[in-house]
Amino acid sequence: MKSYTLHRHVQLFRFGDPFETESLCYPGENLIPQEEVELPEFDIFKNNGITVLTYQLEKQDRVIGLGESVGGINKRGRVIEAYATDDPIHTPDKRALYGAHNYLFIAGNKNLGIYLDFPGKISYDIGFSHPDRMIITIDGGDFDLYVFRHDDLLEAVRSFRKLQGVGYAPPKWAFGNQQSRWSYDTADKVREVADNMRKKWLPCDAIYLDIDYMENYKDFTVDETKFPDFRQFVEEMKIRGFRLIPIIDAGVKIEPGYHVYDEGVEEKYFCINEKDQPFVAAVWPGWVHFPDFQQPEVRQWFGKQYQVLTDYGIEGFWNDMNEPSVFYTEESLGTFIQKAKECEGKNIDLEDFFVLKDLFEALSANPDAYKKMHQISETKKIQHHQIHNLYGFNMTRAAAEGIEKIDPNKRYLLFSRSSFTGMGRYAGLWTGDNYSWWEHILLMIKMLPALNMGGFLYIGADIGGFGGDASPDLLVRWTQASLLTPLFRNHSAIGTRNQEPYSFDHWTTEAIRKMLELRYALIPYIYSEYMKAALHHDLYFKPLSFEYIDEHSMEVEDQLLVGESVMMAPIYQENARGRYVWVPEEMLLWKTVMNHQDEFQVIKPGHHYMHLELDETALFIRKNKMIVLADPAQNVDLMNFDRLTVLAFVDGEATYGYYDDDGETTNYKLEKNIKMMIRIRQHHNDYQIDVELKSSVTISKIHFMLTNPAGEFAEMDYDVSSGEIHKGSN
């Protein structure tokens, strides 16, 4: 083991000769080994190629992180596996989901964070086998272990975030509402969705094209019978205010004459089997090959393919099935068919039935398939199982780098299903194929900060659930819970109940319309806080314990801090008309009610029961903080960001650094980050407002809505150019 000091709070311990994942972006070649340094926190055991790290847990220790995984924010009492898996049934007993995120932070009397840079399987037994021990089992002996020691837990997380580089910045329109469903299978069907969204005055910026748009499920093709004159159709929809977002899958259909297949075979760009022939498996198109994204030339080749669609005017993509998902292989299908034949005409007993059942279930996502697939890394042949978790990461990296070459100064929407730590600088992710279960609203809430810790900022869940049938109440509450998620998308599966907001009764549609308008009003704040987090290696979502150190805040897992000013505490239980909320400091409760005037109330610290009818949405504004709002519109392009509203809760003095940019280009990398500083000073019942423009912004007027701890409310208009204040304006 070699050790390196990267920072006074960060050490790297190198075991053996690790595989270079490129998940972090600091200059690793400049590392200078230090004198032998012990790793006192862990007992280390190696045997038969397996490494086991054991950590002694204190009673008060909380273990947080591990990104996309089931359970609470605190993972104690669970086993979590880092092994990207296509499993949509996210029940509490599942150990592995679509992403592999090997970072965790231990919060207790001392704070400790670790990141295991290893592309294969890792199991985290966090007080499951032994309540006072965390046992980490690594399926290998060569890996990098980063250790973060810091008195402040948030600073430890920021140290980790800095090693990953600047976060992904989507275009501003990508923070608007997005409508998706597997079954928008013709241009006319998409037009119907667009018509209904506009007729019902439901704000929306994007409509998704699932696998239905492709010609026989082939990547980078369009079925011209279902979508004739696709270029004109894309332009038509953009004129109407909708971007079209097509899906791209990992598997390339085996079909001579299909250009992606032909090029891949000719250049030997596909993963191979033990005989060095292209590996064959089945996904949507039937038999496919998988591009070997471990090779830089393959990433470059695959990235270029996106130009087929960008040339049509497409401005965003979602990468799917990239764990990679395997429905079956020739071998597993043959074994199942053989067993089925043996059972034909036979009185199947208990043993035969379960053998047959297990063989059928093993057709899909069978890890044995990954052991028969191989990839090439620097001319070396590697079993895919050993680097399995990198596949989705490298597919999405290929897309990001390809798109950047196609149009270097344009921001595209890009997110993925499978992921590995570090992908957050290339793209976002959604939390996978969830279900229309109330429990999955709570699971989303708990995943959000855990993903942020690993650099995944542009995130969100399928609102309403992908599988199953959403009830009106569930869709309303899920929309409320997702109000501040950067990725805001309603998505559902073919064969389920239609869950577009207009597909329900008039009352439900109107309730969701009100919430969508609130979402759009919040976009200035959402965008400002998102971009600051991306550029400054910070978090957009935080557990309360990252800001408040009282005993109750340490335990709360169903409330989050969003940006610097807001606390969210959504309802996620069926038939609930309220919930208990822990308020760690004095806050301003902002409640929006359908067809009624918004309500504001100062809430004292402590435990409170908050009554919220189904059509009521609540946000909490922190003391001496403010949020920036704009008038909503039917899409982001139609919004006027020159006239803003500031809602502030002031007790003495409040300041806010407002970030904005053109929302389209990559110029944000070169510009100053803060566009406007707002300072509000309270003098009894009066306020002094100072607005300092930091760079060229075109804000003309700001409407201030101010509340103090006494609950006194004041409104005034501020003319930015003259500095004049007009009190009592609306």
N, C-alpha and C positions, 0 to 999 in steps of 0.2 A: 504494500500500500504506500503510495506517495501522497504527500499533502502539499497544498498550495494555499496561500492567503490572497484572496481577491480583494478583500476590504476588511477593515478591522472587525466588521460584524459577519463576514462571510468567509467560510473556508471550503475548499474542495479536497475531497479524499478520493484518490483514484485507485481502483482495484483492478489489477491486471491490465489488459489492453482493451479498453472499452470501444464499442462500435460508435462511430461518429454519427449522431442523429441530427446534428445541426438544429437542435431545438432551441438553443440559446445563441446569442449573436455577439458575445464579447470576443475579443481576439485571443482565442485559446492557444494559438501557437506561441504567444508571448509569455506563457506561464513559466514562472521560475520556481522549481521545487524548493520547499523550505526544509529545515531540519525535521527529522522524524517527529511528528506530532501525534499524540494519542487521540483516540476517539472515545472519551470516557463515558459518554451517554449510552453506548451500545455494547452489548456482548455480541461477538461475531463468531459464527460457526460455519465451516465449509465442509461439504461432503458430497461426493459423486456429482460434481458440477453444480450443486445447489448451494446458495449462500443464504444464511439465516441471520437476520439482525434482530436482537431482542432489546426492548427498552422497558424499564421499570416505570409503571405509571403510578403517580400519586393519586390519592383519593379525589383531589380537587382538579386534576388535569382534565382539560377538554381537548379533544383531537378534532380539528377542523380542516377542511380542504378536500382533496381527492376529487374535485371537480364534479363530473357527471356521474353521480352514484345515488342509490336509494338511501333512505333513512334520513335522520335529522342533520342539522348543521354540525352537531357534535356526533362523531362516528363511533363513540365508545359502545362496546357490546356487539359490534358487527364484524363481518368478514367482507371485505371489498376486494375484488380482483381487477387488476388492470390488464384487460385482454379484450380488445374491441369486438363486440358481439352484436349481431343483428337479432335482437330479441325485443319485440314490441310490448310484451306483457310485463310491465314494470311493477310487479308485485313486491311486497316488502322483503321477500326471501331471495330476490335476485341479487347476485353478487357482481355481475359485469353488465355494463350497458355499451353504448356505441363508442364512447371515448375512453382513452387510457391516460389518466392524469396523475402522475406520480409525485405529487407534492402534498405535504400536510404540515400543519403547525400545531404545536402542543402549547396550550395556554394554561398556566397555573402559577405556582410560586415563581417559576422561571419560565421564560418563553423560548421555545426552540422550534425552528422550521427546518424541514429537509426537502430536498428534491432529488429523486433517484433518476438519473439519466440513463435509461435502459430500455431498449425497444421491444423486449420480450415480455413474457408473463411475470407478473408480481402479485403476490397475495398479501393482503394486510389483515391480520387477525388482531383486532383492536379491543382487547379485553373480552373476546368471545370464548376462547378456550381457557384462559386464565384471567380473571377480572382485573388483576393488577399488572398485566403484561401486554405489551404490543409486540407481536411476532411478525416480522416482515420476511417473507420467503421469496427469494429472487431465483428465477429459473436460469441461472448462469452465474459465472464468477467474475465477469469483466463488466464493470460499470463505474460511473461517476456518482459520488454522493456529495451533494452540496449541503452544508449546514449553516443555518442562519441563527445567530445568537444576538438578541436585542432586548433591551428592557421593555421597549414598546412594541406590542404585537403588530400594530399597523405598519411600523417602520420595518419590521422583519419582512412583512409581505411586500412592501415597496422595494426592498433590496432585491427580492426575487424577481419582481416585475421589471426592474431595471436591466437585469440580465437577459430579458426576452426582447428588448427593443421597443420601439414606438408601436402602439397598437393600431389595428386596422381602422381606417376612416372611410366609411361608406358615404355615398352622396346624401345630401340632406333629404331628398325625396324619399329615401329608404327608411326614414323615421315615420312616414305616414302609414296609414292602414293598408294592409295587403290581403287580398282575397284569393284563396286557393282551394282546390278540390281535385282529387283524382277522379276525373270524368268530364272535364271540360274538353270534349273530344273533337269539336269542330269550331271553325271560326264563328259560325252563327251562335253556338252555345256561349262562346266568350262574349259576343256582342250582347246576348241576352243578360248575362251577368252584369255587364257594364250598364246596360239600359236600366236594370232594376236598381243598381246602386245609385244612379243619378236620379231616377224617378222618385226614390224614397229619400233623397237628399242625405245619403250615407257617404261621408267623405271616404275617398279611397284613392290610392296612388298606383297600385299594381294588381295585376291578375296573373295567376300562375298557369303554366302549361306543364302538366305532368306527362308521364310517358305516352299519353294519347297522341301528342302532336307529332311524334316521330314516325318515320316510315319503317314499319315492322320492328319497332323498338331499337333502331340503330342510332347511335350517338351522332350528332351533327348532321342529321337529316330532318327534313320536314315532309310530312305526308301531304302532297299537293292536292289530293282529292278532298281531304278534310280541311286543309288550309290553303286554298288557291291564292296565288299572287301574295305570298307571305310578306314580301317587302312592303307592299302597299298596305296590307293589313296592319303591320306593326306601326306604320306611319299614321294610319287612321286612328288606331287606339291611342297613340301618343297625343294626337290633336285633341282627342276627347279627354285627355288627362290621365291615361293609364299606361304604365310601362308593362310590357309582357316579360315574364320571367320563366324561361324554360329550364327543365331539369336536365342534368347530364349524369349518366350512370357510369360505373367503373368498367363493366363488362362490354367488350367489343364483339359484336355478332360475327360468327364464323360464316362468311358468305363471299365466295370469290366474286369479284366485280365491285364489291363495296370498298371504296377507296381507303377508308381507315384500316380495314382488315388487310387489304392487299399491301399497303405500305408497312404495316406493323410486321407482317410475316416476312416481307422482303428484307427489311432492315433488322430483323431479329429483336424487335422491341417488346415482345411479350414475355411474361413469366414462363418458366419452363418446368418440365417434369424431371424425373430421375434420369431419363434417357436424352435429356437436352432437347426435347421436342416441346413446342408450345403446350402449356398446361391447358387442359380442357375442363370446363365446368359449365353449369347451366344457371342462368338467371332469367330475366324477362324474355329475351329473344330466343331462348333455348340455349344451344351450345355457344359458349363464348370463350375468348381469350382475355386475360387481364394484362394491361400494359404494365411493364416493370418500371414503376415510377422511381425506383431507387437509382436508376441511371440518369445522369443529367441530360443526356441527349434525348432520352425518351420523354422527360419532362418538357424539354424544349419543343419536341415534335407534337406532343399532345396539347400543349399550350397554344400552339399555332392553330389548332383545329377550331378553337373558339371563334376565330375570325369568320368562319362560315356564317355564324349567327350574328356577330357584331356588324357584319356587312349588311345584314337585313335591318339593322337599327336596334338590335337587342342591347340592353344596358345593364343586365343583371342575370345571374345564374345561381342555381343551387345544385351542389354536387351530392349525389345520393348513392346508396348501395356500395359504399366504399370502405367497408370494414376489411376486406371485401366480402359482400354477401354471396353465399354459395347455396343455391337451392338443392343441388345434388351434383355428384360426379358420376362418370361412367361406372366406376367401381361400386360406389354406394348404391346406385340405382340397380345395378346387376345383382348385388347381394340381396336387396329387398325383393326383386322380381323372382329370384330363385327360391327364396323362402316362401313367397306367396304361392308359387307353383307347387311346392311341396305340400302346402296346406290345402290345395284345391281338392275338393271332394272328401276331405278328411274331417272327422269330428274333432275340432280344435279344442284342446284342453287349455287349462289356465296357463301352463308354461308356454305352449306354442303361441297363445294369444299375445302374451306380453313380449315374447321375442319379436313377433311380427310388429307389434305396436312400437317397440323400441327402435326397430330397424327403420320404420317409417319416419319416426320423429328425428332420427339421426341423419336422415337425408339432408336436412337443412342445417347450416351452421355447424357442421361436424368438424371439430378441430383436426381430425385425421387428414382432412383435405389440405389443410395448411402445412402439414408435415410432408406432403407429397409435392407441394409447389415450391419452386425455387426462384431466387432473384440473383442478379449480378450486381456486385458492388466493387468497383475498382478491379474488375476482371475476376474477382473471386465469387464463386458460386456459393450462395447461402440459403439454407432452408428458410422458407418464408416464415414458419412458426417462430424462428428466432428474432425476426424483426417485424413481426406481424403488426404491431401497433403503429408503425410508421406509414402504413399504406394510405389511409385517408388523408393524413397530413401532407404527404408528398403529392397526392393527386390534386389537392387544393392549392398547394404551392405551385404546381405546374400551371394551373389555371390562372393564378394571380400573376405569375411572372409572364405568362403568355399574353394576358390582357394588357399588362403594362407595356409590353413591346408593341402591341397593336395600336394603343393610344396612350402614350406616356403621361399626358397631362390631364387625363380624364379619370374620374372615380367611377367604378362600377360596383354594383351590389354583388357580393359573393359570400356564400356561406355553405357549410358542409354538414353532413350527418356524423361521420366518423372523424376523430381528431386525436391529436397528440399534443402535449405541451409545446408551445412555440407557434402553433398555427394561428394564434390570435393576432400576430402581426401581419398575416396575409388575408384573413377573412373572419367571418363570424361563424356561429353554429346555432342550430336549433336543437332542442333537447330530445329529438327523435320521435318515433311513432308512439305517442302516448295514447291514452284511452279517455273516453268521456266519463271519467270517474271523478267524483269530488276529491278523492284522495290525491289525484294528480294535480289539482290546483295547489295544494299544500306542498307537494313534492317539488313543483316548479319554484315556489317561493324559497325553499331551502337550497335548491341547486344554484340560484342566481349568484349569491355571494361566493359560493364555493368555486364556481366557474370564473368569476372575476379575479379571484386570487391567482389563478393560473394564466391570466392575461386574456381571457375570453370576455370581451366587452360587448360586442354586437351579438346579443343572445335573446332568446325567447322560446316559449313553448307553443305548440299548436293550440291556439285558443279554441276551446270547445271540445278538444280531444280529436285525435285522428281516427281511432277505431271506436266502434260503438255508436250509440245514438245519444245525442245531447238533448237534454230537456231545456226548455226556455230559461228556467231559473239558473241552471248550470252555466249556460252560455252568458247570461247577464253577469253573474258573479265572476266568471273567468275573465270576461272582458274588463271588469273593474280591477281584478287582481293584476292584470297585464298592462294597466294604464301607463306605466312608466318603463316597461321593458323596451329596450332599443328596437328589437325586432318584434313587430306587432302584426301577427299573421293568423287569420282564421283558416284552418286547413283540416280537411276530412277525407275519409277513404270512400272509394266507390262501394256501393252497396249499403252504406250507412244513411241515416236520415240527413237530408240536406240541412246544413246549418249556417248558410249565409244569413246575415241579420234580417233580410227581407223574407226569409222562408218561414218565419213564425207569425204569430198573431200581431195585430196592429200595435198593441201595448208593448210587446217585447221589442218590436222593430223601433218604436219611438224611444224606448229606454236606451237601447244600444246607440241610436243616433245621437242622443244627448251625450253619451259617454265618448263617442267618436269625436264630437265637437270639442269636448274637454281635452281629449288626447291631442288634437291639433292645436288647441290654445296653448298647451304645455310644451309644444315642440321647441320654442326658443330656450326654455330651461333644460329640457332633455338634451338638446343638441349641445348647448354650452357645457353642461356637466359631463356629457360623454366625451367631447373633444378634449376637455381639460384632463380627464382621466387617461385618455389614450396618449396624449402628448407628455404627460408628467408621471407616467408609470403608477397611476393611482387606481383606486377602486371607484366604480360607479354605484354598486350595491355593497353595503356593509352590514354585518350584524350589529345590533345595538352595543354589544360588548367592545366593539372597536373604538367607540367614543365615550361610553359610560362604564364606569368600573364598579357600580353598585351590584349587590348580589342578585337582584331581580333581572337586571339587564344581561347578566351573564347567562341566564337561563332561557330568555325569550328567543324563540326560533321562528315565530310566525309574524314578526314585524321586522322591517328592514329600514335602514337609512338609505336614501337615494340622493346621490350628490351631496352637497354640503348643507342643503336647506330643508329637506323633506324627510318625514317619516311616513311609511305606508303601513297600514294594518288592515288588510282586506278581509272580507268574510269568505270562507271557503267550506262551510258546512251546509249541508242540505237543509232547507226550510228555516235556516237561521234568520232572524230579523234583528240581529245585533251580535256583539261579541265583547269580551273583556279585553281591555287594552292597558298595557303598562306605559305610563307617561313618565320618562325619567327626569324631565325638567319641564318647566312651564312652556306650553306650546299653544299655538293658535290652530284650532280645528276649523278647517274649511270644508263645509258640506254642500254638495250640489244636489239639488232635488229637481226631478223632471217637472217642467211646467211651473216651477216656483222660483222665487229669488234665492240666490245662494245665501247660506247662513254661515256666520263666523262666531266663534266662541273661544274665549281664553280658557284653557284647561290647566289646572294646577297639577303639580307632580303627584304621582300615586297610581293606584289601581282604579280603573273606571269601567263602567259598562256603557258601551256606545251603541245606541239604538240606530239601526240603519235599515230602512225598508229596502225592498228589492231595487227600487229606482233611485236610491240614494248612494252617493259616492263620497268618501271622506279622505282627505289628506291632512297631515299635520305639518305646520310650518314651525321650524325651530326658532328659539328666541334669538333676536338680533341677526336674523337671516331673512332672505327674500327670494322670491322666484319671479322670473320674467315670463310674461305671457304675450300672446298675439291673438288677433281676431282669427277664428277658424275659417277655413274655406273648404271647397270640395276636393282640393288636392294641395300639396305643398307649393307647387309652382304658382298657384293663385294667391298665396298668402302675402300679406303686406308686412314685412319685417321692419319697415320704417317707422311705424307707430306701434309702440309697445305699452304694456301695462305691467307695473311692478306691484306685487302684493308682498308687504313686509310686516313683520312682527318686531317692533322696536321697543327696547328697554334701555335707553341711553344712546347707544350708537350701533348702527348696522352697516356693514360694507359688503359689496359683492362685485366680483370681477366677471363681467359678462363677455363670453367668447362668441364670436360669429365669424363666418367667412363666406366665400361665394357658394359653398356647398356643392361644387361641381368639379373643380380642378384640384390638382395636388399642390397648389401654391401655399396651402396651409403649412407645408414643411419649411417654408422660407420666411413666412410672415411672423410678426409678433403674435403671441397667443391670446392675450387679453385685448379686446377691442374697446371696452368701456368700463371704467370704474365708477360705481355708484356708492355714495356715502350719505347716510341719513342720520342726523343728530336730533335727538328729542329734547325739547325745552318745554317742560310742563305739557301744555296741550298744543304746543306748536312744534314745527319741524323745520330743520335746515337741510336742504338737499343740495348736494354737489355732484355733478356729473362731469367726468373727465374722459374725453375721447382719446383713445390711445393710438388710433390709426384711422385711415379713411373709411368711415362707416356713414351710411346715409340715414341715420335715425333722426327724425324731425321732431317727434313729440313722444313724451312718456306720461302716461296716466298713472299716478301713484295712489294706491289704496293702502292706508297705514292703520295699524292697530297697536295700542300699547297694553301693558299688563292690566290696566284698569278696564279694558274692553272698550275704550273710547275709539271711535272710528273717524278717520279723516280722509278726504279725497282731494286731489289737486292735480292740475295739469302742468307739466314742465316743458317749456319750449327750449329745445336743445341749443338752437343757434343763438338765442338771445339770453338764455338763462332765466327768463321770466317765469314766475309761478302764478298760476291762477287757481285760487282755492275754491273748493266746493263744486268743481266741475264734474261732469259725468263722462 
